[in-house]
Amino acid sequence: MKAPLVLAALTLSLTAVVSAQAQTPDAPAHADFASRKSAILAHLDQRMAAMSAMRACVANAAARVDLKTCHEQNRGAMKPNHAPT
């Protein structure tokens, strides 16, 4: 007897939660999108600058030891540039 009542109450509460979420304004999501987009673009700019420096170093390398030096010098700049969370 209690199981149908509990099921009905659960269904009613889930319906209320879903309808409340559907009615939330779009402005906060838009603001979050804008800040996320800005962070991604900033990350891409940093990554492109690091890649450009690495490319210039490799282009100027004359021997394998020079390539190793490029890797060692630019490794620190490349590591923290992973995608933002």
PASEBA-1860 file (N, C-alpha, C; in nm, 3 decimals):
! residues 85
1> MKAPLVLA> 0.080/-0.118/0.000/0.000/0.000/0.000/0.085/0.126/0.000 ~ 0.197/0.124/0.077/0.281/0.242/0.087/0.365/0.264/-0.039 ~ 0.400/0.157/-0.108/0.485/0.168/-0.226/0.421/0.255/-0.334 ~ 0.293/0.239/-0.368/0.235/0.328/-0.469/0.233/0.474/-0.425 ~ 0.213/0.499/-0.296/0.213/0.637/-0.247/0.353/0.698/-0.256 ~ 0.453/0.619/-0.219/0.592/0.667/-0.227/0.630/0.692/-0.373 ~ 0.590/0.602/-0.461/0.620/0.618/-0.602/0.551/0.741/-0.659 ~ 0.428/0.764/-0.621/0.354/0.882/-0.668/0.418/1.010/-0.616
9> ALTLSLTA> 0.460/1.010/-0.490/0.524/1.128/-0.431/0.658/1.155/-0.499 ~ 0.733/1.051/-0.526/0.862/1.065/-0.594/0.844/1.119/-0.735 ~ 0.747/1.067/-0.807/0.719/1.113/-0.942/0.679/1.259/-0.942 ~ 0.594/1.298/-0.847/0.549/1.436/-0.837/0.664/1.529/-0.805 ~ 0.754/1.490/-0.715/0.867/1.575/-0.679/0.966/1.587/-0.794 ~ 0.989/1.477/-0.866/1.079/1.484/-0.982/1.021/1.573/-1.091 ~ 0.891/1.566/-1.111/0.826/1.651/-1.210/0.841/1.798/-1.172 ~ 0.828/1.829/-1.044/0.842/1.966/-0.997/0.985/2.016/-1.018
17> VVSAQAQT> 1.083/1.932/-0.991/1.223/1.970/-1.008/1.254/1.995/-1.155 ~ 1.210/1.907/-1.241/1.236/1.921/-1.384/1.169/2.046/-1.439 ~ 1.047/2.073/-1.399/0.979/2.191/-1.450/1.043/2.318/-1.395 ~ 1.095/2.316/-1.273/1.163/2.432/-1.217/1.294/2.459/-1.291 ~ 1.365/2.353/-1.329/1.488/2.371/-1.404/1.461/2.423/-1.544 ~ 1.353/2.383/-1.604/1.320/2.426/-1.739/1.283/2.573/-1.743 ~ 1.242/2.631/-1.628/1.198/2.769/-1.625/1.307/2.865/-1.582 ~ 1.428/2.819/-1.558/1.535/2.908/-1.515/1.572/3.000/-1.630
25> PDAPAHAD> 1.607/3.125/-1.600/1.642/3.220/-1.707/1.770/3.179/-1.777 ~ 1.785/3.221/-1.899/1.900/3.186/-1.981/2.019/3.277/-1.955 ~ 2.001/3.387/-1.886/2.108/3.484/-1.864/2.228/3.425/-1.790 ~ 2.211/3.351/-1.680/2.330/3.295/-1.614/2.407/3.199/-1.704 ~ 2.338/3.119/-1.781/2.406/3.028/-1.872/2.482/3.106/-1.978 ~ 2.425/3.216/-2.024/2.491/3.299/-2.125/2.617/3.362/-2.066 ~ 2.608/3.411/-1.943/2.725/3.471/-1.879/2.833/3.366/-1.859 ~ 2.794/3.246/-1.820/2.890/3.138/-1.802/2.954/3.102/-1.936
33> FASRKSAI> 2.874/3.101/-2.043/2.927/3.073/-2.176/3.030/3.178/-2.216 ~ 2.999/3.304/-2.192/3.090/3.412/-2.230/3.222/3.403/-2.155 ~ 3.215/3.373/-2.026/3.340/3.362/-1.948/3.419/3.238/-1.991 ~ 3.350/3.130/-2.020/3.417/3.008/-2.067/3.484/3.031/-2.202 ~ 3.413/3.099/-2.291/3.467/3.130/-2.423/3.591/3.216/-2.410 ~ 3.586/3.315/-2.323/3.700/3.403/-2.301/3.820/3.326/-2.247 ~ 3.796/3.236/-2.154/3.905/3.155/-2.097/3.967/3.064/-2.203 ~ 3.885/3.006/-2.288/3.935/2.918/-2.393/4.020/2.997/-2.493
41> LAHLDQRM> 3.972/3.116/-2.531/4.048/3.198/-2.625/4.182/3.241/-2.564 ~ 4.183/3.276/-2.437/4.307/3.314/-2.370/4.403/3.195/-2.366 ~ 4.349/3.077/-2.338/4.432/2.956/-2.336/4.492/2.929/-2.474 ~ 4.412/2.945/-2.577/4.462/2.923/-2.713/4.571/3.022/-2.749 ~ 4.555/3.148/-2.708/4.659/3.249/-2.734/4.790/3.211/-2.665 ~ 4.781/3.165/-2.540/4.902/3.124/-2.467/4.966/3.004/-2.535 ~ 4.885/2.908/-2.574/4.936/2.787/-2.639/5.003/2.820/-2.773 ~ 4.941/2.908/-2.849/4.997/2.946/-2.979/5.129/3.020/-2.962
49> AAMSAMRA> 5.141/3.104/-2.860/5.267/3.175/-2.834/5.377/3.076/-2.797 ~ 5.344/2.978/-2.713/5.443/2.877/-2.675/5.484/2.793/-2.795 ~ 5.388/2.755/-2.878/5.418/2.676/-2.998/5.504/2.757/-3.095 ~ 5.477/2.885/-3.107/5.554/2.971/-3.197/5.699/2.981/-3.150 ~ 5.719/2.994/-3.020/5.855/3.000/-2.965/5.927/2.868/-2.988 ~ 5.858/2.758/-2.969/5.917/2.625/-2.991/5.954/2.608/-3.138 ~ 5.866/2.652/-3.226/5.892/2.639/-3.370/6.015/2.720/-3.411 ~ 6.027/2.841/-3.360/6.142/2.925/-3.392/6.272/2.860/-3.344
57> CVANAAAR> 6.267/2.803/-3.225/6.385/2.736/-3.171/6.425/2.617/-3.258 ~ 6.327/2.535/-3.293/6.355/2.416/-3.375/6.404/2.457/-3.514 ~ 6.346/2.562/-3.570/6.389/2.609/-3.703/6.534/2.655/-3.702 ~ 6.579/2.709/-3.590/6.716/2.758/-3.580/6.815/2.652/-3.533 ~ 6.767/2.533/-3.499/6.855/2.425/-3.452/6.943/2.375/-3.565 ~ 7.071/2.352/-3.532/7.166/2.304/-3.631/7.209/2.160/-3.605 ~ 7.180/2.109/-3.486/7.220/1.974/-3.451/7.120/1.916/-3.351 ~ 7.138/1.787/-3.328/7.045/1.719/-3.236/7.051/1.779/-3.096
65> VDLKTCHE> 7.167/1.819/-3.053/7.181/1.880/-2.921/7.100/2.010/-2.914 ~ 7.091/2.081/-3.023/7.011/2.204/-3.028/6.862/2.172/-3.012 ~ 6.817/2.063/-3.075/6.678/2.021/-3.061/6.647/1.984/-2.916 ~ 6.743/1.918/-2.852/6.725/1.881/-2.712/6.716/2.006/-2.625 ~ 6.798/2.103/-2.655/6.794/2.230/-2.582/6.660/2.300/-2.601 ~ 6.608/2.299/-2.723/6.476/2.357/-2.751/6.369/2.290/-2.666 ~ 6.376/2.159/-2.662/6.278/2.084/-2.585/6.286/2.120/-2.436 ~ 6.407/2.124/-2.384/6.426/2.155/-2.242/6.382/2.297/-2.209
73> QNRGAMKP> 6.412/2.393/-2.298/6.376/2.532/-2.274/6.225/2.555/-2.283 ~ 6.159/2.489/-2.374/6.018/2.515/-2.398/5.924/2.419/-2.326 ~ 5.979/2.317/-2.267/5.895/2.220/-2.198/5.815/2.283/-2.085 ~ 5.876/2.370/-2.010/5.806/2.439/-1.901/5.693/2.525/-1.950 ~ 5.711/2.588/-2.064/5.607/2.675/-2.120/5.492/2.593/-2.177 ~ 5.521/2.472/-2.221/5.418/2.390/-2.283/5.334/2.314/-2.180 ~ 5.393/2.271/-2.071/5.324/2.189/-1.972/5.201/2.258/-1.911 ~ 5.211/2.381/-1.861/5.094/2.440/-1.795/4.985/2.483/-1.892
81> NHAPT> 5.008/2.467/-2.018/4.911/2.514/-2.117/4.809/2.410/-2.158 ~ 4.788/2.312/-2.074/4.683/2.213/-2.105/4.547/2.280/-2.090 ~ 4.447/2.221/-2.150/4.314/2.280/-2.152/4.262/2.314/-2.014 ~ 4.200/2.433/-2.004/4.144/2.473/-1.875/4.023/2.390/-1.837 ~ 4.004/2.379/-1.703/3.889/2.303/-1.658/3.776/2.392/-1.616
END
